[in-house]
Amino acid sequence: MRVENKTNTFQDIKRGVGQGCVLSLDLFCLYSEIIMRNLENHPGIKVGGLNINSLRYTDDTVLIAENKEDLQKLLNIVEEESRKKELNNKKREVMVISRTRESSKCDIFINEVKLKQREKFKYLGTIISNDGKTNREISARTAQAKINFQKMKTILTNKHISIETRKRALQCYTEPVLMYGCEAWTISKQIQNKLEAQKCGSLEECSGYLGPQRKQMREF
């Protein structure tokens, strides 16, 4: 342990850690890398000329393919290699991203057990929808930004705090929540108006400009 730039002797951790052992995550990543290398020459989807058949972040893994046959092959390989390493994949679901409902059914099996098909799922904090659109994710972001604003409302609307400080707090505390992952969004005019309305509404409450004073707020 290091305290005030001084390193003392080793100490026992008596409270435990989330993974049971501080080495657990590193060991899992090591095993996972060995398993996933077996997929390197198998088809996935083309992104910028590169073949991508998996997305991985620590223990969150997504397998990707253009059709269910290729996806089933990928899953079979991962399942077989995981069994050899005595790793247990507990949460297993499947989703088809398609513009047409006719092609959205996908029967994928592990050990003759059919996987549950989802219309949406959350990956790394972002909602992925089966229609390929980001409307659900943006709606969730808008709702969470409103919740964050309410938690900080006593500060953000406090007239004893300068308006610039309140504005800065608003930008630091609610906007990152609202705009998280926006680089990957598909924006329509309707969605753009919804986001602008959310930001303007927060500014109105923060600045205290309501009703007839909205023109002043927009200038602010």
KOLTITI-906601 format. One record per residue: x negated, z negated, y of N, C-alpha, C in turn; residue number from 1; residue in three letters; chain. Coordinates in Angstrom, 2 decimals. Layout:
REM residues N
(site (X Z Y) (X Z Y) (X Z Y) NUM ala A)
...
END
This chain:
REM residues 220
(site (-0.84 0.00 -1.20) (0.00 0.00 0.00) (-0.87 0.00 1.24) 1 met A)
(site (-0.41 0.73 2.28) (-1.15 0.76 3.54) (-0.28 0.16 4.64) 2 arg A)
(site (-0.81 -0.85 5.30) (-0.12 -1.51 6.41) (-1.09 -1.62 7.57) 3 val A)
(site (-0.69 -1.08 8.73) (-1.53 -1.11 9.93) (-2.94 -0.58 9.64) 4 glu A)
(site (-2.97 0.58 8.99) (-4.23 1.27 8.67) (-5.14 0.50 7.72) 5 asn A)
(site (-4.61 -0.51 7.06) (-5.39 -1.25 6.07) (-4.75 -1.07 4.69) 6 lys A)
(site (-5.59 -0.76 3.72) (-5.10 -0.54 2.36) (-5.40 -1.77 1.51) 7 thr A)
(site (-4.35 -2.34 0.92) (-4.55 -3.52 0.08) (-4.51 -3.13 -1.40) 8 asn A)
(site (-4.48 -4.10 -2.26) (-4.50 -3.83 -3.70) (-3.16 -3.29 -4.17) 9 thr A)
(site (-3.12 -2.80 -5.40) (-1.89 -2.28 -5.98) (-0.84 -3.38 -6.09) 10 phe A)
(site (0.41 -2.99 -5.86) (1.53 -3.92 -5.94) (2.55 -3.41 -6.96) 11 gln A)
(site (3.21 -4.33 -7.62) (4.27 -3.95 -8.55) (5.53 -3.58 -7.78) 12 asp A)
(site (6.22 -2.52 -8.23) (7.51 -2.15 -7.66) (8.58 -2.83 -8.51) 13 ile A)
(site (9.26 -3.83 -7.95) (10.19 -4.64 -8.73) (11.65 -4.19 -8.57) 14 lys A)
(site (11.92 -3.39 -7.57) (13.29 -2.94 -7.35) (13.62 -1.67 -8.13) 15 arg A)
(site (12.61 -0.95 -8.58) (12.87 0.29 -9.29) (13.05 1.46 -8.33) 16 gly A)
(site (13.03 2.65 -8.86) (13.23 3.85 -8.04) (14.36 4.67 -8.65) 17 val A)
(site (14.88 5.61 -7.87) (16.04 6.38 -8.31) (15.85 7.12 -9.61) 18 gly A)
(site (14.62 7.60 -9.86) (14.37 8.37 -11.08) (13.87 7.50 -12.24) 19 gln A)
(site (13.75 6.20 -12.03) (13.25 5.33 -13.08) (11.75 5.15 -13.03) 20 gly A)
(site (11.03 6.21 -12.65) (9.57 6.16 -12.55) (9.15 7.12 -11.45) 21 cys A)
(site (8.13 6.76 -10.70) (7.69 7.61 -9.58) (7.15 8.95 -10.08) 22 val A)
(site (6.78 9.04 -11.34) (6.26 10.29 -11.90) (7.36 11.20 -12.44) 23 leu A)
(site (8.59 10.71 -12.52) (9.66 11.45 -13.17) (9.88 12.83 -12.56) 24 ser A)
(site (9.93 12.90 -11.24) (10.19 14.17 -10.58) (9.08 15.18 -10.84) 25 leu A)
(site (7.82 14.72 -10.75) (6.70 15.62 -11.01) (6.69 16.11 -12.46) 26 asp A)
(site (6.99 15.21 -13.38) (7.02 15.58 -14.79) (8.15 16.58 -15.07) 27 leu A)
(site (9.29 16.35 -14.43) (10.41 17.28 -14.62) (10.05 18.67 -14.09) 28 phe A)
(site (9.45 18.72 -12.90) (9.06 20.01 -12.31) (8.06 20.74 -13.19) 29 cys A)
(site (7.17 19.98 -13.82) (6.18 20.57 -14.73) (6.87 21.20 -15.94) 30 leu A)
(site (7.78 20.46 -16.56) (8.52 20.98 -17.71) (9.39 22.17 -17.29) 31 tyr A)
(site (10.05 22.04 -16.14) (10.94 23.09 -15.66) (10.18 24.39 -15.43) 32 ser A)
(site (8.99 24.28 -14.84) (8.19 25.48 -14.57) (7.82 26.19 -15.88) 33 glu A)
(site (7.45 25.42 -16.89) (7.11 26.00 -18.19) (8.31 26.74 -18.79) 34 ile A)
(site (9.48 26.14 -18.66) (10.71 26.75 -19.19) (11.06 28.03 -18.44) 35 ile A)
(site (11.03 27.98 -17.11) (11.49 29.11 -16.30) (10.53 30.29 -16.35) 36 met A)
(site (9.30 30.08 -16.73) (8.36 31.20 -16.86) (8.78 32.18 -17.95) 37 arg A)
(site (9.61 31.72 -18.86) (10.12 32.59 -19.92) (11.12 33.61 -19.39) 38 asn A)
(site (11.57 33.46 -18.14) (12.55 34.38 -17.56) (11.91 35.47 -16.71) 39 leu A)
(site (10.60 35.42 -16.54) (9.94 36.28 -15.57) (10.21 37.77 -15.77) 40 glu A)
(site (10.29 38.24 -16.99) (10.46 39.67 -17.25) (11.90 40.07 -17.56) 41 asn A)
(site (12.82 39.18 -17.27) (14.23 39.47 -17.55) (14.97 39.84 -16.26) 42 his A)
(site (15.96 40.73 -16.35) (16.64 41.22 -15.14) (17.48 40.16 -14.44) 43 pro A)
(site (17.52 40.28 -13.11) (18.37 39.43 -12.28) (19.06 40.31 -11.26) 44 gly A)
(site (18.82 40.05 -9.98) (19.32 40.92 -8.91) (18.13 41.35 -8.06) 45 ile A)
(site (18.27 42.47 -7.38) (17.20 42.98 -6.54) (17.38 42.50 -5.10) 46 lys A)
(site (16.36 41.86 -4.57) (16.36 41.41 -3.18) (15.04 41.87 -2.55) 47 val A)
(site (15.13 42.81 -1.62) (13.92 43.34 -0.99) (12.97 43.97 -1.98) 48 gly A)
(site (13.52 44.58 -3.04) (12.69 45.21 -4.05) (12.16 44.26 -5.11) 49 gly A)
(site (12.45 42.97 -4.97) (11.98 41.97 -5.94) (13.10 41.60 -6.90) 50 leu A)
(site (12.74 41.33 -8.12) (13.70 40.87 -9.12) (13.84 39.35 -9.04) 51 asn A)
(site (15.04 38.87 -8.73) (15.31 37.44 -8.62) (16.35 37.07 -9.67) 52 ile A)
(site (15.97 36.20 -10.61) (16.94 35.78 -11.63) (17.19 34.27 -11.62) 53 asn A)
(site (16.56 33.57 -10.68) (16.82 32.12 -10.59) (16.48 31.60 -9.21) 54 ser A)
(site (17.20 30.56 -8.82) (16.91 29.79 -7.61) (16.67 28.36 -8.06) 55 leu A)
(site (15.58 27.76 -7.57) (15.24 26.41 -8.04) (14.81 25.52 -6.88) 56 arg A)
(site (15.33 24.32 -6.90) (14.90 23.28 -5.96) (14.95 21.96 -6.71) 57 tyr A)
(site (13.79 21.42 -7.04) (13.65 20.24 -7.91) (14.49 20.44 -9.18) 58 thr A)
(site (15.56 19.63 -9.38) (16.34 19.75 -10.61) (17.61 20.57 -10.43) 59 asp A)
(site (17.78 21.23 -9.28) (18.93 22.10 -9.05) (18.52 23.54 -9.31) 60 asp A)
(site (19.03 24.11 -10.40) (18.65 25.46 -10.80) (19.88 26.35 -10.91) 61 thr A)
(site (19.79 27.55 -10.35) (20.85 28.54 -10.44) (20.28 29.79 -11.09) 62 val A)
(site (20.94 30.28 -12.13) (20.56 31.54 -12.77) (21.42 32.66 -12.20) 63 leu A)
(site (20.81 33.81 -11.94) (21.50 34.91 -11.27) (21.33 36.20 -12.06) 64 ile A)
(site (22.42 36.95 -12.22) (22.36 38.25 -12.89) (23.47 39.14 -12.34) 65 ala A)
(site (23.33 40.45 -12.57) (24.33 41.39 -12.06) (25.53 41.52 -12.99) 66 glu A)
(site (25.40 41.10 -14.24) (26.51 41.17 -15.18) (26.44 39.99 -16.14) 67 asn A)
(site (27.55 39.76 -16.85) (27.62 38.56 -17.69) (26.71 38.65 -18.91) 68 lys A)
(site (26.42 39.87 -19.38) (25.52 40.02 -20.53) (24.11 39.53 -20.19) 69 glu A)
(site (23.62 39.96 -19.02) (22.28 39.51 -18.60) (22.26 38.01 -18.32) 70 asp A)
(site (23.35 37.51 -17.73) (23.42 36.07 -17.44) (23.42 35.26 -18.73) 71 leu A)
(site (24.15 35.74 -19.73) (24.19 35.04 -21.01) (22.81 34.99 -21.66) 72 gln A)
(site (22.05 36.08 -21.54) (20.69 36.11 -22.09) (19.79 35.09 -21.38) 73 lys A)
(site (19.89 35.06 -20.05) (19.09 34.09 -19.29) (19.42 32.66 -19.70) 74 leu A)
(site (20.71 32.39 -19.82) (21.14 31.04 -20.17) (20.70 30.65 -21.58) 75 leu A)
(site (20.76 31.61 -22.49) (20.33 31.34 -23.87) (18.86 30.97 -23.92) 76 asn A)
(site (18.05 31.67 -23.13) (16.61 31.39 -23.10) (16.35 30.00 -22.55) 77 ile A)
(site (17.00 29.68 -21.43) (16.81 28.36 -20.81) (17.28 27.26 -21.74) 78 val A)
(site (18.41 27.47 -22.39) (18.95 26.46 -23.31) (18.01 26.24 -24.49) 79 glu A)
(site (17.50 27.32 -25.06) (16.60 27.20 -26.22) (15.30 26.51 -25.84) 80 glu A)
(site (14.70 26.93 -24.71) (13.44 26.33 -24.28) (13.62 24.87 -23.87) 81 glu A)
(site (14.76 24.56 -23.27) (15.04 23.17 -22.88) (15.18 22.28 -24.10) 82 ser A)
(site (15.80 22.82 -25.13) (15.96 22.04 -26.37) (14.61 21.76 -27.01) 83 arg A)
(site (13.70 22.72 -26.93) (12.36 22.51 -27.48) (11.63 21.39 -26.73) 84 lys A)
(site (11.89 21.31 -25.42) (11.22 20.29 -24.59) (12.04 19.00 -24.51) 85 lys A)
(site (13.17 18.98 -25.24) (14.05 17.81 -25.27) (14.60 17.47 -23.89) 86 glu A)
(site (14.90 18.52 -23.12) (15.55 18.33 -21.82) (17.03 18.60 -21.98) 87 leu A)
(site (17.85 17.79 -21.31) (19.29 17.90 -21.41) (19.86 18.44 -20.11) 88 asn A)
(site (20.52 19.60 -20.19) (21.17 20.18 -19.01) (22.63 19.75 -19.01) 89 asn A)
(site (22.95 18.77 -18.19) (24.29 18.17 -18.24) (25.33 18.99 -17.47) 90 lys A)
(site (25.03 19.35 -16.24) (26.02 20.04 -15.42) (25.80 21.54 -15.52) 91 lys A)
(site (26.77 22.23 -16.14) (26.63 23.66 -16.33) (27.95 24.34 -16.00) 92 arg A)
(site (27.94 25.18 -14.99) (29.13 25.90 -14.55) (28.74 27.33 -14.21) 93 glu A)
(site (29.76 28.18 -14.09) (29.51 29.59 -13.79) (30.44 30.04 -12.68) 94 val A)
(site (29.96 30.98 -11.86) (30.78 31.53 -10.79) (30.43 33.00 -10.60) 95 met A)
(site (31.44 33.81 -10.36) (31.25 35.24 -10.10) (31.50 35.49 -8.63) 96 val A)
(site (30.55 36.12 -7.97) (30.72 36.52 -6.57) (31.10 37.99 -6.56) 97 ile A)
(site (32.32 38.28 -6.14) (32.83 39.64 -6.18) (33.84 39.86 -5.07) 98 ser A)
(site (33.93 41.10 -4.60) (34.91 41.43 -3.57) (36.29 41.69 -4.17) 99 arg A)
(site (36.35 41.93 -5.48) (37.63 42.23 -6.13) (37.93 41.16 -7.17) 100 thr A)
(site (39.18 40.75 -7.24) (39.59 39.72 -8.19) (39.56 40.24 -9.64) 101 arg A)
(site (39.72 41.58 -9.80) (39.76 42.14 -11.15) (38.47 41.88 -11.92) 102 glu A)
(site (37.33 41.83 -11.20) (36.04 41.69 -11.87) (35.49 40.27 -11.80) 103 ser A)
(site (36.38 39.30 -11.51) (35.91 37.94 -11.26) (35.88 37.06 -12.52) 104 ser A)
(site (36.44 37.54 -13.63) (36.46 36.72 -14.85) (35.13 36.86 -15.58) 105 lys A)
(site (34.58 35.73 -16.02) (33.28 35.75 -16.68) (33.24 34.65 -17.75) 106 cys A)
(site (33.16 35.07 -19.00) (33.11 34.12 -20.12) (31.66 33.94 -20.55) 107 asp A)
(site (31.10 32.77 -20.24) (29.72 32.44 -20.60) (29.74 31.22 -21.51) 108 ile A)
(site (28.94 31.24 -22.57) (28.98 30.18 -23.57) (27.61 29.54 -23.77) 109 phe A)
(site (27.63 28.26 -24.10) (26.44 27.54 -24.58) (26.83 26.83 -25.86) 110 ile A)
(site (26.17 27.18 -26.94) (26.49 26.60 -28.25) (27.98 26.72 -28.56) 111 asn A)
(site (28.52 27.93 -28.29) (29.92 28.27 -28.55) (30.91 27.49 -27.69) 112 glu A)
(site (30.41 26.81 -26.67) (31.28 26.10 -25.73) (31.34 26.91 -24.43) 113 val A)
(site (32.54 27.26 -24.02) (32.73 28.07 -22.82) (32.49 27.25 -21.57) 114 lys A)
(site (31.72 27.79 -20.65) (31.44 27.08 -19.41) (32.61 27.20 -18.45) 115 leu A)
(site (32.81 26.16 -17.68) (33.86 26.15 -16.67) (33.51 27.11 -15.54) 116 lys A)
(site (34.48 27.94 -15.16) (34.26 28.89 -14.06) (34.83 28.32 -12.77) 117 gln A)
(site (34.03 28.37 -11.72) (34.40 27.78 -10.44) (34.67 28.86 -9.40) 118 arg A)
(site (35.50 28.51 -8.41) (35.72 29.40 -7.27) (34.73 29.12 -6.16) 119 glu A)
(site (34.13 27.92 -6.18) (33.13 27.56 -5.18) (32.28 26.44 -5.75) 120 lys A)
(site (31.08 26.29 -5.21) (30.26 25.13 -5.55) (29.28 24.89 -4.41) 121 phe A)
(site (28.74 23.70 -4.38) (27.82 23.33 -3.31) (26.40 23.36 -3.84) 122 lys A)
(site (25.53 24.10 -3.15) (24.13 24.19 -3.54) (23.26 23.88 -2.33) 123 tyr A)
(site (22.46 22.84 -2.44) (21.59 22.38 -1.36) (22.38 22.15 -0.07) 124 leu A)
(site (23.56 21.55 -0.22) (24.35 21.18 0.95) (25.21 22.29 1.52) 125 gly A)
(site (25.19 23.48 0.90) (25.95 24.62 1.40) (26.99 25.05 0.38) 126 thr A)
(site (28.21 25.32 0.84) (29.28 25.77 -0.04) (29.15 27.27 -0.28) 127 ile A)
(site (29.04 27.66 -1.56) (28.99 29.06 -1.95) (30.35 29.43 -2.52) 128 ile A)
(site (30.98 30.49 -2.00) (32.32 30.89 -2.44) (32.26 32.15 -3.28) 129 ser A)
(site (33.25 32.31 -4.18) (33.23 33.45 -5.08) (33.57 34.77 -4.41) 130 asn A)
(site (34.09 34.74 -3.18) (34.37 35.98 -2.47) (33.19 36.44 -1.62) 131 asp A)
(site (32.11 35.66 -1.63) (30.92 36.04 -0.88) (31.01 35.75 0.61) 132 gly A)
(site (32.14 35.18 1.04) (32.33 34.88 2.46) (31.90 33.45 2.76) 133 lys A)
(site (31.75 33.16 4.03) (31.27 31.83 4.43) (32.35 31.01 5.15) 134 thr A)
(site (33.61 31.46 5.06) (34.68 30.75 5.77) (34.81 29.29 5.35) 135 asn A)
(site (34.73 29.03 4.04) (34.86 27.64 3.56) (33.70 26.79 4.05) 136 arg A)
(site (32.51 27.35 4.01) (31.34 26.61 4.47) (31.45 26.28 5.95) 137 glu A)
(site (31.86 27.24 6.75) (31.97 27.03 8.20) (33.07 26.01 8.50) 138 ile A)
(site (34.19 26.07 7.78) (35.26 25.08 7.96) (34.76 23.68 7.64) 139 ser A)
(site (33.98 23.56 6.56) (33.42 22.25 6.19) (32.43 21.77 7.23) 140 ala A)
(site (31.62 22.67 7.77) (30.65 22.31 8.82) (31.37 21.84 10.08) 141 arg A)
(site (32.44 22.54 10.44) (33.22 22.17 11.62) (33.82 20.78 11.46) 142 thr A)
(site (34.39 20.52 10.29) (34.99 19.21 10.02) (33.95 18.10 10.07) 143 ala A)
(site (32.77 18.33 9.49) (31.72 17.32 9.47) (31.18 17.07 10.88) 144 gln A)
(site (31.09 18.13 11.69) (30.64 17.96 13.08) (31.62 17.09 13.87) 145 ala A)
(site (32.91 17.27 13.62) (33.92 16.44 14.29) (33.78 14.98 13.88) 146 lys A)
(site (33.53 14.75 12.60) (33.34 13.38 12.11) (32.13 12.74 12.77) 147 ile A)
(site (31.04 13.49 12.86) (29.82 12.98 13.50) (30.05 12.66 14.97) 148 asn A)
(site (30.85 13.50 15.63) (31.15 13.26 17.04) (31.93 11.96 17.20) 149 phe A)
(site (32.92 11.74 16.33) (33.72 10.53 16.42) (32.88 9.27 16.19) 150 gln A)
(site (31.89 9.37 15.29) (31.02 8.23 15.04) (30.19 7.87 16.27) 151 lys A)
(site (29.86 8.86 17.07) (29.03 8.66 18.26) (29.83 8.69 19.55) 152 met A)
(site (31.15 8.68 19.43) (32.00 8.90 20.60) (31.78 7.87 21.70) 153 lys A)
(site (31.58 6.61 21.33) (31.39 5.57 22.35) (30.15 5.82 23.20) 154 thr A)
(site (29.17 6.49 22.62) (27.95 6.83 23.37) (28.12 8.15 24.09) 155 ile A)
(site (28.68 9.15 23.41) (28.79 10.49 23.98) (29.77 10.56 25.15) 156 leu A)
(site (30.70 9.61 25.23) (31.67 9.62 26.33) (31.46 8.47 27.31) 157 thr A)
(site (30.35 7.76 27.17) (30.06 6.62 28.03) (29.62 7.09 29.42) 158 asn A)
(site (30.43 6.81 30.44) (30.13 7.27 31.80) (28.92 6.56 32.41) 159 lys A)
(site (28.49 5.46 31.80) (27.31 4.75 32.31) (26.00 5.40 31.84) 160 his A)
(site (26.12 6.36 30.94) (24.96 7.13 30.49) (24.99 8.48 31.19) 161 ile A)
(site (23.86 8.93 31.68) (23.82 10.18 32.43) (24.34 11.34 31.58) 162 ser A)
(site (24.95 12.31 32.26) (25.54 13.44 31.56) (24.49 14.24 30.81) 163 ile A)
(site (23.28 14.34 31.35) (22.22 15.08 30.67) (21.81 14.39 29.37) 164 glu A)
(site (21.78 13.05 29.40) (21.43 12.30 28.19) (22.52 12.47 27.14) 165 thr A)
(site (23.78 12.43 27.58) (24.88 12.61 26.64) (24.88 14.02 26.05) 166 arg A)
(site (24.58 14.98 26.90) (24.52 16.37 26.44) (23.40 16.53 25.40) 167 lys A)
(site (22.26 15.90 25.68) (21.14 15.97 24.75) (21.48 15.30 23.42) 168 arg A)
(site (22.17 14.16 23.48) (22.58 13.47 22.26) (23.56 14.33 21.45) 169 ala A)
(site (24.45 15.02 22.17) (25.40 15.91 21.51) (24.67 17.04 20.78) 170 leu A)
(site (23.68 17.61 21.45) (22.92 18.71 20.86) (22.10 18.25 19.65) 171 gln A)
(site (21.62 17.02 19.70) (20.78 16.51 18.60) (21.60 16.00 17.42) 172 cys A)
(site (22.79 15.46 17.70) (23.53 14.74 16.66) (24.62 15.58 16.00) 173 tyr A)
(site (25.28 16.47 16.75) (26.39 17.22 16.16) (26.06 18.69 15.92) 174 thr A)
(site (25.31 19.32 16.80) (25.05 20.75 16.64) (24.26 21.08 15.38) 175 glu A)
(site (23.24 20.29 14.99) (22.54 20.61 13.73) (23.47 20.55 12.52) 176 pro A)
(site (24.44 19.64 12.55) (25.41 19.55 11.45) (26.32 20.77 11.44) 177 val A)
(site (26.76 21.18 12.63) (27.66 22.33 12.74) (26.97 23.62 12.34) 178 leu A)
(site (25.71 23.80 12.72) (25.03 25.08 12.54) (24.08 25.11 11.35) 179 met A)
(site (24.12 24.10 10.48) (23.22 24.06 9.33) (23.44 25.28 8.44) 180 tyr A)
(site (22.38 26.02 8.17) (22.46 27.19 7.29) (23.09 28.40 7.93) 181 gly A)
(site (23.25 28.40 9.27) (23.96 29.50 9.94) (23.23 30.84 9.80) 182 cys A)
(site (21.93 30.80 9.49) (21.18 32.05 9.34) (21.76 32.93 8.24) 183 glu A)
(site (22.44 32.32 7.28) (22.98 33.07 6.14) (24.48 33.34 6.27) 184 ala A)
(site (25.07 32.97 7.40) (26.52 33.15 7.56) (26.88 34.61 7.82) 185 trp A)
(site (28.09 34.97 7.40) (28.70 36.25 7.78) (29.73 35.93 8.85) 186 thr A)
(site (29.46 36.36 10.08) (30.27 35.95 11.22) (31.26 37.04 11.62) 187 ile A)
(site (32.53 36.68 11.67) (33.56 37.56 12.23) (33.90 37.06 13.63) 188 ser A)
(site (34.67 37.84 14.35) (35.07 37.43 15.70) (35.91 36.16 15.64) 189 lys A)
(site (36.75 36.04 14.64) (37.59 34.85 14.48) (36.74 33.61 14.24) 190 gln A)
(site (35.73 33.73 13.38) (34.84 32.61 13.10) (34.03 32.25 14.34) 191 ile A)
(site (33.57 33.27 15.06) (32.80 33.02 16.28) (33.63 32.24 17.29) 192 gln A)
(site (34.89 32.63 17.45) (35.78 31.92 18.38) (36.00 30.48 17.93) 193 asn A)
(site (36.10 30.27 16.61) (36.30 28.92 16.08) (35.10 28.03 16.38) 194 lys A)
(site (33.90 28.58 16.21) (32.68 27.81 16.49) (32.55 27.50 17.97) 195 leu A)
(site (32.86 28.48 18.81) (32.79 28.27 20.26) (33.82 27.24 20.71) 196 glu A)
(site (35.00 27.27 20.10) (36.04 26.30 20.44) (35.60 24.89 20.06) 197 ala A)
(site (34.93 24.76 18.90) (34.43 23.46 18.47) (33.40 22.93 19.46) 198 gln A)
(site (32.45 23.78 19.86) (31.40 23.34 20.78) (31.97 23.02 22.15) 199 lys A)
(site (32.91 23.85 22.62) (33.51 23.59 23.93) (34.34 22.31 23.91) 200 cys A)
(site (35.05 22.07 22.80) (35.84 20.85 22.69) (34.97 19.61 22.74) 201 gly A)
(site (33.82 19.67 22.08) (32.90 18.53 22.11) (32.34 18.33 23.51) 202 ser A)
(site (32.01 19.42 24.18) (31.49 19.33 25.55) (32.54 18.76 26.50) 203 leu A)
(site (33.79 19.15 26.29) (34.87 18.64 27.14) (34.97 17.12 27.05) 204 glu A)
(site (34.97 16.63 25.83) (35.05 15.17 25.65) (33.80 14.48 26.16) 205 glu A)
(site (32.67 15.09 25.91) (31.40 14.49 26.33) (31.30 14.42 27.85) 206 cys A)
(site (31.73 15.49 28.52) (31.60 15.55 29.97) (32.75 14.87 30.70) 207 ser A)
(site (33.90 14.71 29.99) (35.05 14.11 30.64) (35.89 15.12 31.40) 208 gly A)
(site (35.55 16.41 31.28) (36.32 17.45 31.95) (37.42 17.92 31.01) 209 tyr A)
(site (38.66 17.64 31.35) (39.79 18.03 30.52) (40.84 18.74 31.36) 210 leu A)
(site (41.70 19.51 30.69) (42.81 20.16 31.37) (42.36 21.06 32.51) 211 gly A)
(site (42.83 20.81 33.75) (42.50 21.67 34.89) (41.01 21.71 35.20) 212 pro A)
(site (40.26 20.75 34.69) (38.83 20.68 35.00) (37.97 21.51 34.06) 213 gln A)
(site (38.59 22.28 33.18) (37.82 23.03 32.18) (36.87 24.04 32.82) 214 arg A)
(site (37.27 24.60 33.95) (36.39 25.55 34.63) (35.08 24.88 35.01) 215 lys A)
(site (35.19 23.63 35.51) (33.99 22.87 35.85) (33.15 22.60 34.61) 216 gln A)
(site (33.84 22.32 33.48) (33.13 22.04 32.24) (32.35 23.26 31.78) 217 met A)
(site (32.95 24.43 31.88) (32.28 25.65 31.42) (31.07 25.95 32.31) 218 arg A)
(site (31.18 25.63 33.59) (30.02 25.79 34.47) (28.92 24.83 34.06) 219 glu A)
(site (29.32 23.61 33.66) (28.35 22.62 33.18) (27.68 23.12 31.89) 220 phe A)
END
